[in-house]
Amino acid sequence: MSSKIKVSLFNHLIDAERQLLDPEVRQSERALDALLDDEFIEIAANGTTFNKYQVLTRLPTEVVPQFYNQHFKGRMLSDDVVQLSYQAAYRRSARSEFNYSLRMSLWRKQGEQWQMVFHQGTPCAPFSISMDDD
């Protein structure tokens, strides 16, 4: 099996990843449920782990930070698992300092739908934010 990902799938998963940062999606338990695998695990930058239930109860109540993400890379790990990695910068408000991280997500195909099964953000050195990069 080749690790090369089809462009259409790559673009679809970037869109799905960005949906998880959208305030409307983050405030909707139903939308989050559709995007997250039942076995979902997240390792936050501070080392805290969250499962799907914890994310479904936590995210809808949070103030949504301002996110930027860029320089996506993707590869097939198997016919039904894709790894995405990218740079992310976020801040809690327009007056806050940015936090920078390298992000990795694993997406698993369930039937005809792709769902995120794992996500991790690791703090990194600041980088230039490109407003028009995918």
Salt bridges, closest charged atoms under 4 A:
GLU17 OE2 - HIS119 ND1 3.62
ASP33 OD1 - LYS52 NZ 2.66
ASP37 OD1 - ARG108 NH2 2.76
ASP38 OD1 - LYS52 NZ 2.82
GLU39 OE1 - ARG108 NH2 3.30
GLU42 OE1 - ARG58 NH2 3.75
GLU62 OE1 - ARG26 NH2 3.66
GLU62 OE2 - ARG58 NH1 2.85
ASP133 OD2 - HIS71 ND1 2.75
ASP134 OD1 - ARG18 NH1 3.44
